[in-house]
Amino acid sequence: MSRMNQENLKRFDTLLRAHLNEALPEFKGLLSSMMDGELLQGPMDEADLASARYERELALQIHYRNHRLVQEIRGALRRIENGVYGICLECGQEIGLDRLKAQPMTAVCVDCKKALEKL
């Protein structure tokens, strides 16, 4: 179990909820504009077509990044609710407070993150 005190847990919960409130409108707004076809207007020539493709790809990349961010935030909030926030999902050791301050959504400690990146 985490040795994190209730004050820190509350602080991270507040921080994560603020991040979620920032990310959700952007996520939903981009998805809505993609569904409405704002990014898919009919181009007139090859340059317009290339530009539209680029904008569509960029919008998809941003959407994917925001989707991942929202999922990571929700996962961190679930870990707080379940009493396992700050515990590495890979090794079961406590995640350092400095790492959590830098990456409050993280689910793994620095050592496990380095090991996962080598794969």
Phi, psi and omega in degrees: 000154181290141174267011181290134181281165184296327179296316178294319178299317179295319179298315179293322178300314179297315180298314181295320178295323176295318177298319180296317179296330177284320186283324185298313180299320179295316180298311182291322180295317179293317179299317180298315180294326177292320181290326180283349178085013179302327182268002186240036180291149182291115179286156183264327181219183184296323179295317178295321179298314179298318179296318179295320177298316180299313179298320179295315179296318179297317178298320178294319178296317178295317178300314180298316180298315179294322178299314178298318180299313179300317180296319179295318179296313179299322177298317179296319178296322176296320179295323176297312180300325182273359178077020181240012178296135180091003177251127182297130179287342181272309187250347179082002179275163179289137175278134182298145180299322178298320178295318179294325177294322180283323182225077185297344180271352187299146179242001181226153178284171182300315182298316180291324178298316178298317180296319179293325180290336179285340183292000000 
